[in-house]
Amino acid sequence: MSYSVETNNRTYWVVDDIRSIYQALITGAVTDEATGKPLTRNFRLECDHPRLKPNTSRDGLFALTGVRQLVFPDSAQAYTVPARFSADGFRPEMFQFDVPVNPVFPLAASQAVALRRLPVTLQGRVVKDVSTADPISEALVTVANLPGPRQYLLLRTPLYFDHADGQQVNIRSLAPEALDRQLIAPVAAGARSIILQQTGGLLAGQVLRLQPAPAAGPATKQEFVQVGALGPASNEVTLRSALFHRWEVGSEVKRVNVGAPSGIANLVGKALAGEGILVLTANLSGAGIEITDPQPGRVEYHAVGALSGLDGYYAASGLGRGAFFQLKAGKTGFTGQTTIWTLDHAQAVNEVNFRLS
C-alpha cells in the first residue's frame, strides 16, 4: 500500500513495508483441578510482559494478546512467558508458556492450567447407632477408594513440605519405642524445636512421634517429625520441619522405628504443604506412610486417617483435592459405615457424621 503526502510545496510518496497486527498470541483454558471442568467463575490472569495484554472470559478461556513483532521480535529465538492465575477460593499459581522457534500464532498454551481449591476441614462425630447416640472413641475415618485412576489417602496431619508429581509414597510401620521422652516446655504451632525430658541416644535423621499424653485420651492429633540436630540448648531437639500443632507440657514423645516398605504408589500431581489428602496412582492400605523426596530432610512420615476422641469427634484438615470421596468410619467390634461425600469448598468446615452398629 502506498500514498502521498503534500507539504511545503513538496509531494512525498509513502510505501508501507511493515504491517503490525494486534492478535491473540497464546490461548488456553483454565479448569478446576478437582472436577476437570472449565472454571466458570471470574478468574484473574496477570503477565509482567509490558507488551502482552491478558484477556479472560467467563467460560474459562484466556488469551495473551499483543503485536507479534514487538512481543517476539526474533522468530529464530525461543521465548518463555510466565503468567499468574488466581481466583477466589483457589490457590494462585504461576505457569510458564513456551514459545518455540518459528511459531505459528495463535499458540495453544504449552502447559495445562488447572487451579487447585483452597483446602477445607472435614469433621464430625462417630456415635453408636442407638437412641442415645453414645460417642465412639478411637474410630478411624478414612477414604474407602472406589475403582479409578486416582486413589486418595487421608492423613491425620497435613503435609509439612511440597512434593513433586510422581514422588514415591510407601506404606511403612511406624513403631514407637517404649521410652517416653515427654515435653518439659510447651511448644507453639510452627515451632522448629522442642525441649525434652531426655535426649540420650537421639541422632539426626531419626523419627519422633508426638501425641497427647495417654491420660488425655486417643491420639486424635499426632505428628511424626525428623530430628535435625541436638541443641543448641540443653535437652533441646531441632526439627527438620515446623510443627503443625501446639503441644503442651507432658505430651508424649517417642522415637520411632521405621519398618520396611510394604506397599508403593506415586503422587498424582504435586502435593503441597498444608494439604491433608494425597492423590495416588494406587490404593494404599496401612496405618503409616512415608513420602519420599530427593532431599532427605524433606522426607515425611504420617499416620493414616482421622481418629475420634473420647467425645466421638474427629477432624481432618487440608482437603483441597478431589470432588467427592467415599468415606468410611470403623472400629473393631462395630460394623463400619461408608458414605459418599461431595466436598463443599464454599464451606470452610464440611460436617460428616457416622453411626456404627
Secondary structure by P-SEA (a helix, b strand, c coil): cccccccccbbbbbbbcbbbbbcccccbbbbccccccccccbbbbbbccccbbbbbccccccccccccccccccccbbbbbbbbbbccccccbbbbbbbcccccccccccbbbbbbccbbbbbbbbbcccccccccccbbbbbbcccccbbbbbbccccccccccbbbbbbccccccccccccccccccccccccccccccccccbbbbbbcccccccccbbbbbbbccccccccbbbbccccccccccccbbbbbbbbcccbbbbbccccccccccccccccccccbbbbbccccccbbbbbcbbbbccccbbbbcccccccccbbbbbccccbbbbbbbcccccccbbbbbbbcc
